[in-house]
């Protein structure tokens, strides 16, 4: 599984909760399937046994929240 890592501070106060952080870094599954997924699919993946999948879904939900905030301001 291809992964990538980001620092939780990149999200500021809109950081996703429930992700596994190691020294502030989150490792997620690197796939476009998350950006293409419906909100329902993302919510299903947030219960995955695989931390990288769960954290990728939580991160995508946070990305969408940030985008909605940007669009409204």
Secondary structure, DSSP 8 states (H G I E B T S, - for coil): --EEEEEGGGGGGG--TT---BTTEEEEE--THHHHS-HHHHHHHTT-SSHHHHHHHHHHHHHHHHHHHHHH-
